[in-house]
Amino acid sequence: MPSLADKTVLDLGCGFGHFARSCIDQGAAKVVGIDISSNMITYAETENSHQNIEYICAPIEEADLGERKFDLIVSSLAIHYIKDYDRVVKKIYHLLRQHGEFIFSIEHPIVTARKGMGNWVKDKDGEKLHWAVDHYQLEGERGRHWVIDGVITYHRTISTLVNTLIENGFILEKIVEPQSTDYGLEQMPKLINEQRRPSFLVIKSKR
Amino acid sequence: MPSLADKTVLDLGCGFGHFARSCIDQGAAKVVGIDISSNMITYAETENSHQNIEYICAPIEEADLGERKFDLIVSSLAIHYIKDYDRVVKKIYHLLRQHGEFIFSIEHPIVTARKGMGNWVKDKDGEKLHWAVDHYQLEGERGRHWVIDGVITYHRTISTLVNTLIENGFILEKIVEPQSTDYGLEQMPKLINEQRRPSFLVIKSKR
């Protein structure tokens, strides 16, 4: 993460506003948080309000920010709910100042590729044998269970995720496939599975 | 592929020299082909010789090209045999002219991740059920069978492959995960498996 001092930040899929609030705590000048969930925005406005944070309840694709410009646009585990990735990338590019950064995390394509659930293949004793990959090049809808059933995520290949950024003018800065740390393993031993297959992908790019 | 007219090209892992020869046919000014196999270099010098092609028998890491500079450096399915990727990336950067391009293909990390062979998991009738991924974050040696037994390939994550380029000054231009085409499927029906998991990764970057 770059320094947030005096930065204007846009958080796409801000949820309960915890990250928006932490940006202010780290010196950000102004934060706009957008989320499709009115429950989350209501919570954010109650529990994480601040004079320099503005919350907007809207789908990421539809939020109207006019000609406002940001130094940093972040999105944590929201872009895989977006149907039209190219359109959102174009929008984000437009909303960034020159040299502004876009950092987002999503479910890793290795995890989203195979249709259906239960992609840890286990033996008869329930031991995990390996992770199952299939349908990798077939981009599009994948059903998932998340809090409520029926949430749709979209699988895209690594090449689509990266090339769409580059084709729209972004410079790729870094790709991270988060690993379990010693501390994390102590707190949550099942994170050892992150060594076996990556759950998440973080992509950092610059306008 | 960029236009090759009047370009100087370096082919790392040139094998029998077919690509080196095709570069000349496409107008390249000069091609240097390097391969560790003396059999392949002998064949290349016999069957694909040309006054503007120079073949060198050496490991990619050791080949001494001094201060020569190239417009394009290519490598087809050779970099996964390299133990020290960072060192080779630095060498390639040094050998490229400003704005020169480096295009290479390797086995896809999805394919190299799991230790051991037989990563298509099949049912009792031999039908392919899915591709098995494991050990993704454990980079390093993977045994493979290729022509002769005992050839060692090295597994690296997508993030390592991409970030090492960027950290060494390259600008990422494109990632390709080749898919089966209609023509390819006609010639070789089993290419349909490329839709299920990508075998190869091509990365194009620019100095």
Interface residues (C-beta under 8 A of the other chain):
Chain A: I110 A113 R114 V121 L129 H130 W131 A132 V133 D134 H135 Y136 Q137 L138 T157 I158 S159 V162 N163 I166 I171 L172 E173 K174 I175 V176 E177 Q179 E194 Q195 R196 R197 P198
Chain B: I110 A113 R114 V121 L129 H130 W131 A132 V133 D134 H135 Y136 Q137 L138 T157 I158 S159 V162 N163 I166 I171 L172 E173 K174 I175 V176 E177 Q179 E194 Q195 R196 R197 P198
